[in-house]
């Protein structure tokens, strides 16, 4: 509440530009690659890290030019937030399905000192998906200092029934007939890997944004392999490049065991696991040096 009050106050004073709240990075990349299945919860924390070189500080005019100062270099870093994802068996509309849930937090800073404000944006997204990849329902909520808005979509054969609740609490209903077709929406959960084999190298799919009612297009492609250590445990698997709306780009690291272990946004920003998955631990809780895989 205090953050919301400060943002409104500073905006009235003209000390802040128009606020554009950032959508947090969400999970679900594993399900895009493997399709729907029951999977344990995975948590990835986000970090900004940049190596800053030492640089001179401009000499104030009142020193006569005789004072020289330097700003030391080092690693500039801060926490971006997090995202998690879990998939469980469920039933909806008398149909067996998987309930895939991802929640996320993004830490945002706006304004300039001394009027700089730090706050967080939160989002939750859920899908109810049949074993063959057909979406039955999708829900999303976004919470910012302005409040919470939600979108709830029920999928039919040729259209989607959408219920939207705005920041003011007003509820609107609508029916969307996707121009891309229902198959393009369901292709989100079309497997790219099965039984350890790459079935397709790239795919396109669309998503009906529950909050806006608009269609967003995504492309994901297999872009290579990786091998290395995280948390003193060995990992190796496949890399995927995921492109989405608003210049979204993610390089997705999926281990051969099917674990999502890292997502890179750019040279400075990335999300990574902070707990070794159980698939990489032996019966004594120690990292397995030569893990198997399904990727």
N, C-alpha and C positions, 0 to 999 in steps of 0.2 A: 504494500500500500504506500509506503514512504517513497519507493522508487517511482511509482506511478505519479504521485503528487509532484515530485521534483521534475520529472519529465514534462508534465503539463505546465508547471510554473516556468521552466526555462524556455519552453516553446513559446509561451506568451510574451516573454521578454525579448524574443528574437535571438537568443543565445545559441539555439540549436537549429541545424538544418532540418528539413522534413525527415521524419523518422521512417526508415525502411527496416522492418523487423526481418531478421534472417531466419530462414527455415533450417532447422537443425538437420544434420546428416543422419539418415535413418538406416536401420538394418534391413535384412531380407535378401542380401546379395547371394547368400548360400542357397536360398530357395529358388532364386532366378536361375542358378546354374544346375542344381540337382532336382528341382521340382519339389512338390510338397511331401514332407515326411516328418515324423515325430523327431525332434531334435532338442537336446538340452539347451539351457540358457547360455548365451554367450555375451560377454561384456567387453567392449573396446573403449578405452579412454583416448581422448583426443589431445594432441599437443601441437603447439607452434614452437619450432626451434630454428634459430638462424644464427649463424656465426657472424658476429659484427666485428669489423676491423677497428683498431684504434684510429682516432681522427682528432685533428686540432679543434679547439674551441676558439671562436673568434674573439680577439682581444677587444675589451671594451674601450670606447673612445677616451674615457677619463683616465686611462693608464699611460697615455702618451705612446702607446705601442710597445712598451718595454716588458709587458707581462705576457707570457706564452703558456697556455694551458692545453692539456690533452685529455680527451675522454678515453679511458681504457677500453680495449676491445674485450671480447668474450662471447659467451653464448647467451643470446637473448631468448627467453622461453616463457611461455605461459600455457595454462590449461584451456583447451577449446571447449571441453564438455565431455559428453560420452554418448554412446548408443548401445542398446542391447537388443537381443532377439531370442525368442523361444517359440517352439512349435509343438502343440499337443493334439492328441486325438480328441475329437468332439463330434457333436451331431447338431444339425440345423435343418429346419424344415423337413424333419424325418429322414435326413440323409446323413450318412457317415462322412466326416470331413476332418480336415486339420485346421486348427485355429492358430494362425501365425501372428504373433504380437511383437511389435518393436516399439520401444520408447527411446526418446533422445533429449538431450539438453545441449544448447549452444550458448556459450558465454559471449556477450556482445558489449562493445564499448562505443559510445557516441559522444560527440562534443569534444572540446579541447579544454585543457587545464586553464583556469581552476574550476571550470564548469563541466568536467568530464564525469560521465555517469556510466557505471558498470551494472549490467543486469543480465538475466538469462531468459531464453525462450525455450519452451518445452513443447514436445509434440508426441502424440501416440497414434500409431496406425495399426489396424488389425485387418486380417483377411480370413474368411472362412472358405476353404478350398477343398473340393472333392479330390479323392486320390488320383483321378485322371486329369486334374489341373483346372477344372472349371470353377470360377469364382461364384460363390453364392451370395456373399455379402462383404462389404468393405466399410470400415469406420475410421475416421480421423478426427483428432482434436488438436488445436494449436492454442497455446497459452502464452501471452506476452504481457507486459505491464498494462496494456490496454484492456485485457480480459481474455475470455476463452470463446472460441468459435468451434463448432463441430459440424461434420458432414457424415451422413449415414446413407449408404447406398445398397439397395437390394437388386441383384442381377436377375434378369429374366432371359427369355430366349432371344429377343431382339432389341430390348431396351433396358434401361436402368432407372429404378425409382429412387429419387434422391430427396433426402430430408436435411435441410440446412438450418442451423441455429446460429444467428449472428451475435456480434458483441453486445448488442442491445437486448438479447434474449428473444428476439422475434424469430418465429419459425416459419420457413417457407418450404413448399413441396414442389417437385417438378419431375417430369419424365424425360430422360435423355435417350435419344436414338443415336448412338455413336456412329459418326461418319466413317470411322475406320472398320466398323463391324465388330461383333462380339468376339470373333476368333482372335483378333489382334489384342484384345484385352486379356483373354485367357492365355495367350502365348507367353505372358510373363512367367508362368509356371511350367512352361514346356521344357523338359530336361535337355541340357546340353551334354551331360555326362551320365552314363549308366554302366554299371559293372566295370568301372575303371577305364572305360573307353570314351573318347570324345566323339559324340554323335554328330554335332554340328559345331562349326568354328565360330559362327556369329549368328545373331538373331535380332530382329526388331520386334518391339512390342509397344503397346500404348497403355496409358493409364488414365482413367477418368478421375480427375482430382476432386475428391469429395468436398473440398472447401470452396472451390471456384466453379465447379461444374464443367471446366474445360478439359480438353484432351491433351495429355503430354506424351511426347514420343521419346522412346529410349532405344539405344543400340548397345549391345554387349558383344564383345568379340574376344576370342582366345588370343593372347598376345605373347605367350612364351611360358617359361617355367622359372622357378626360383628354388634356391637352396640356401639355408643358413641357420643361425641360432637365434632363438628368442627365449629369454628367461633361462638361459643355460640348457635349453632343450633343442634338439635338431628338428628342423621343419623343412619339408620340400613339397612342391606341388605346382599348381598352374597359376598363371597370371591372367586376369581378364581386365579389359578396358571397358568401362561403363560410361556412356555419354547420355546426358539427360537435358531437361529444359534449363533455361537461364545459365547456359555455359557450365552446367554441372559436369564434372569429370571425376571419376574414381578409378584408381588402379587397385584391383581387388586381388588379394593373396588368399588362395584357398589350398590348404594342405591336402596331401593325398588321402588322409583319413576323413576328409570332408569337413574339416574345421576351418572356419573363417578366422584368420589370425591377424590380418592387417589390411587397412584401406588407406591409400595415399591420395591426397587431394592435389598437392603440388610439391615443389621443392622444400617448402617450409612447414606444411601442415599434414598431419597424418593421424590415424587412429590405430591402436594396437592393443592386443590382449594384455592383461596384467596378471592373469592366472593361467598356468599351464593346463590345457584341456585334459580330462581324465583319460582320453584315448592315448595320451603321450606319457602316462605314468604307469609304473609297474605296481605290483601288489603291495610294495612297501612305500609307495608314494614318491619314488624316484623317477627322474626322466628316463624314458626308454631311448636308448641310443640308436636303435634301428627300427623305427616304427613302420608298420605296414601301411596299407592305404586302400582307398576305393576310388581315388581320383585319377 
